[in-house]
Amino acid sequence: MCRLLGYIGPPILLESIISKPEHSLVVQSYKPLEMQEALLNADGFGIGWYHPHQETEPFTYKNIQPIWNDLNLNSLNRYVESGTILGYVRSATPGQAVDLSNCQPFCYENLLFIHNGYIDKFRQSLYRQIRDRLKDIAYQSINGSTDSEHIFALLINEITVEMNYDLKNVLKTTLGILTELATICEVKFLANTIVSDGNQLVASRFAQGTIPPSLYYLKNDPKFPESVIIASEPLFTAEWKKIPEQSIIKVTKNLDIEIYKP
């Protein structure tokens, strides 16, 4: 289990959303309030962002240290600005390696992806089943060993067969495949995710066989005007809204919000 967030709006410094809020990702790494199946998020972290003025592939910064121990983060946070940001602190599933290849966000072309949750007994249950469904491009995109990256590979697989894909529909299809495989193998999974192409955030609060982790969104708060934040836990006191269970939320650059039931 992990903690994650996504931001879309006017360009801001990374520190504004990653470390400055009273219940920031840094605080959530050692003092989460709503995490059900772990106590700490000390197995690394990652930040992904897009250039505020140019069309480029996204940038990432990852570390296997706890976020509170990273000596470079403060300087990076005070320098980098972006209008689309993803952040993540990791609590590794037992048996999964703590190395950079398993750190999120994961990237593919212009996409960033983060996942909070797990597939139960992943290596014994859906590991082979997921890989067997992948075409070469998606299969070769996998560098690590986590269930999270394999979920992203399923998503990549869908976009490679659909030229003008809709990110919301692709995520919906990915969750449908996971549900089908988990039902056959009689295992549960939790899939709170955020995926972005720089122009939108698409997130899921979803699970099979159990209750999905917490996930909230906040729009046009005075501290972050003309923006939307999606987060595992509220970053500060405000009018956060809980994203419904078993749903997908899509947020555009214009801050239009749509919530769907897959």
C-alpha positions in Angstrom: 0.0 0.0 0.0 1.2 3.5 -0.8 0.1 7.1 -0.9 -0.3 9.1 -4.1 -1.4 12.4 -5.5 -2.0 14.2 -8.8 -2.3 18.0 -9.5 -3.5 19.8 -12.6 -3.8 23.6 -12.9 -1.5 26.6 -13.3 2.2 25.9 -13.0 3.4 25.7 -9.4 6.6 24.7 -7.6 6.8 21.0 -6.8 7.2 21.9 -3.1 3.8 23.6 -3.1 2.1 20.2 -3.5 4.8 17.6 -2.5 6.2 19.0 0.8 4.6 22.2 2.0 1.0 21.1 2.9 0.5 20.3 6.5 -0.3 16.7 5.6 1.9 16.4 2.6 3.3 13.3 1.0 6.4 13.7 3.2 4.2 13.6 6.3 2.1 10.7 4.9 5.2 8.7 4.4 5.7 8.4 8.1 2.3 9.3 9.5 -0.5 8.2 7.2 -4.0 8.6 8.6 -6.1 6.3 6.3 -3.8 3.5 5.2 -5.3 0.2 6.1 -2.6 -2.4 5.5 0.7 -0.8 6.4 2.2 1.7 8.8 4.9 3.5 6.8 5.7 4.4 3.3 9.5 4.2 3.6 10.4 2.1 0.5 11.1 4.9 -1.8 9.2 7.6 -3.6 8.8 9.3 -7.0 7.7 12.5 -8.6 6.6 12.9 -12.2 5.9 16.2 -14.0 5.4 17.8 -17.4 7.2 20.9 -18.9 5.0 23.9 -18.2 5.6 25.5 -21.7 6.8 22.8 -24.1 5.3 19.6 -25.5 7.8 17.0 -24.3 7.8 13.6 -22.7 7.4 13.8 -18.9 10.2 14.0 -16.4 10.6 11.9 -13.3 12.7 11.8 -10.1 12.9 8.6 -8.1 14.7 7.3 -5.0 14.6 4.1 -3.0 15.3 6.1 0.2 12.4 7.3 2.3 11.2 10.7 1.0 12.2 12.3 4.3 15.9 11.2 3.8 16.4 12.6 0.3 19.0 15.4 0.5 18.3 16.5 -3.1 14.5 16.8 -2.9 14.5 20.2 -1.2 16.5 21.8 -4.0 14.5 20.1 -6.8 11.2 21.1 -5.1 12.2 24.7 -5.0 13.3 24.8 -8.6 10.9 22.8 -10.8 7.5 24.2 -11.8 4.8 22.3 -13.6 1.1 22.4 -14.2 0.7 18.6 -14.1 2.3 16.7 -11.3 2.1 13.2 -9.9 3.7 12.2 -6.6 4.0 8.9 -4.8 5.5 7.3 -1.6 5.9 3.6 -1.5 5.2 0.8 1.0 6.5 -2.2 -0.8 4.5 -5.4 -0.9 6.4 -8.1 1.0 8.6 -10.0 -1.3 8.9 -7.2 -3.9 12.3 -5.7 -4.4 13.1 -2.1 -3.2 15.0 -0.8 -6.3 14.7 1.9 -8.8 13.1 -0.3 -11.4 10.2 -0.8 -9.1 9.8 2.9 -8.2 6.9 4.9 -9.6 5.8 6.9 -11.6 6.1 4.5 -14.5 6.4 6.1 -17.9 5.5 5.2 -21.5 5.9 7.9 -24.2 3.8 10.8 -22.9 2.1 8.9 -20.1 2.8 8.8 -16.4 1.2 6.2 -14.1 1.1 5.6 -10.4 -0.7 2.9 -8.4 -1.8 2.4 -4.8 -2.8 -1.1 -4.0 -1.8 -4.6 -4.8 -2.7 -7.9 -6.5 -3.0 -10.6 -3.9 -0.4 -13.4 -4.3 0.7 -11.7 -7.5 3.6 -14.0 -8.5 1.4 -17.1 -8.0 -1.8 -15.6 -9.3 -1.9 -13.0 -12.1 1.8 -12.6 -13.0 1.7 -15.1 -15.8 -1.9 -14.4 -16.8 -1.1 -10.7 -17.4 2.1 -11.3 -19.3 0.4 -13.8 -21.6 -2.0 -11.1 -22.7 0.7 -8.6 -23.7 1.9 -7.8 -27.1 5.6 -7.2 -27.6 5.6 -3.4 -27.0 3.8 -3.7 -23.7 5.7 -6.7 -22.6 9.1 -5.1 -23.3 8.0 -2.0 -21.4 8.3 -3.9 -18.1 11.6 -3.3 -16.3 10.7 -4.3 -12.8 8.8 -6.9 -10.9 5.8 -5.2 -9.3 2.1 -5.8 -9.8 1.8 -2.1 -10.3 4.0 -2.0 -13.4 2.2 -5.0 -14.8 -1.1 -3.2 -14.5 0.4 -0.3 -16.4 1.6 -2.8 -19.0 -2.0 -3.9 -19.5 -2.9 -0.2 -20.1 0.0 0.2 -22.5 -1.2 -2.9 -24.3 -4.6 -1.3 -24.9 -3.3 2.0 -26.2 -1.1 0.2 -28.7 -4.1 -1.3 -30.4 -6.2 1.9 -30.4 -4.9 4.7 -32.5 -7.0 7.6 -31.1 -7.5 6.2 -27.7 -9.5 7.7 -24.9 -7.5 7.5 -21.7 -10.6 7.0 -19.6 -11.8 4.2 -21.7 -8.4 2.6 -21.7 -8.3 2.6 -17.9 -11.8 1.2 -17.8 -10.8 -1.7 -20.1 -7.7 -2.3 -18.0 -9.7 -2.6 -14.8 -12.1 -4.9 -16.6 -9.3 -7.2 -17.6 -8.0 -7.2 -14.1 -11.4 -8.1 -12.7 -11.8 -10.9 -15.2 -8.4 -12.4 -14.4 -8.8 -12.0 -10.6 -12.3 -13.6 -10.7 -10.9 -16.6 -12.6 -7.9 -17.0 -10.2 -10.1 -16.2 -7.1 -7.8 -13.4 -5.8 -8.5 -9.9 -4.7 -6.8 -6.7 -6.0 -6.8 -3.0 -5.1 -6.3 -0.5 -7.9 -6.3 3.1 -7.0 -4.4 4.7 -9.9 -3.7 8.0 -11.6 -2.6 8.2 -15.2 -1.8 11.4 -17.1 -0.7 12.5 -20.6 0.0 16.0 -19.3 -3.4 17.4 -20.4 -5.6 15.4 -18.1 -5.7 13.3 -14.9 -7.6 10.0 -15.1 -7.8 8.2 -11.8 -9.6 5.1 -10.4 -10.7 4.1 -7.0 -11.4 0.4 -7.6 -11.0 -3.0 -6.0 -12.2 -6.6 -6.5 -13.0 -8.7 -3.5 -12.3 -6.0 -0.9 -12.8 -2.2 -0.2 -10.7 0.1 -2.3 -8.3 2.5 -0.5 -9.3 6.1 0.2 -9.1 8.7 -2.6 -10.2 12.3 -2.6 -10.4 15.3 -5.0 -10.4 19.0 -4.4 -11.3 21.7 -6.9 -10.5 25.5 -6.8 -9.4 25.7 -3.2 -8.1 29.2 -2.3 -4.7 27.8 -1.7 -4.7 26.2 -5.2 -7.0 28.3 -7.4 -8.1 27.1 -10.8 -6.8 23.6 -10.1 -7.8 20.1 -9.1 -5.9 17.8 -6.7 -6.4 14.1 -6.4 -4.9 12.5 -3.3 -5.0 9.4 -1.1 -5.5 11.6 1.9 -6.4 15.3 2.2 -3.3 17.4 2.2 -4.8 20.1 4.4 -8.1 21.2 5.8 -10.5 22.0 2.9 -13.7 20.8 1.2 -12.2 17.5 -0.1 -14.7 15.2 -1.8 -14.4 11.4 -1.5 -14.2 9.7 -4.9 -16.9 7.0 -5.0 -15.8 3.4 -4.7 -15.6 1.4 -8.0 -15.3 4.6 -10.1 -13.1 6.5 -12.5 -12.6 10.2 -12.4 -11.4 12.3 -15.3 -10.1 15.9 -14.9 -9.3 18.0 -18.0 -7.0 21.0 -18.4 -10.2 23.1 -18.3 -11.0 21.5 -14.9 -14.0 19.7 -16.2 -14.7 16.8 -13.9 -16.5 13.6 -14.9 -17.0 10.5 -12.7 -17.8 7.2 -14.3 -18.7 3.8 -13.0 -16.8 1.2 -15.1 
